[in-house]
């Protein structure tokens, strides 16, 4: 419950600061400015989308691996508790 709340807050924070993420390198900025001055603003929006795509994908990969690791760890912990309970019952019956 607590982890899902933290993830939700982080997602909301990322959505709020998204307009600030439209930064570009000097070469990209020069290309975009020259194309926008020529009247082709589609290239600028596509370039910004590409930059955001390249930014998000590594984080999604790491988050997926972290989630799978967490889920596996939680299942393994449950199995260990079940085995420990069986051992305690077996020892109490002796």
Rosetta blueprint (number, residue, H / E / L):
1 X L
2 X H
3 X H
4 X H
5 X H
6 X H
7 X H
8 X H
9 X H
10 X H
11 X H
12 X H
13 X H
14 X H
15 X H
16 X H
17 X L
18 X H
19 X H
20 X H
21 X H
22 X L
23 X L
24 X L
25 X L
26 X H
27 X H
28 X H
29 X H
30 X H
31 X H
32 X H
33 X H
34 X H
35 X H
36 X H
37 X H
38 X L
39 X L
40 X L
41 X L
42 X H
43 X H
44 X H
45 X H
46 X H
47 X H
48 X H
49 X H
50 X H
51 X H
52 X H
53 X H
54 X H
55 X H
56 X H
57 X H
58 X H
59 X H
60 X H
61 X H
62 X H
63 X H
64 X H
65 X H
66 X H
67 X H
68 X H
69 X H
70 X H
71 X H
72 X H
73 X H
74 X H
75 X H
76 X H
77 X H
78 X H
79 X H
80 X H
81 X H
82 X H
83 X H
84 X H
85 X H
86 X H
87 X H
88 X H
89 X H
90 X H
91 X H
92 X H
93 X H
94 X L
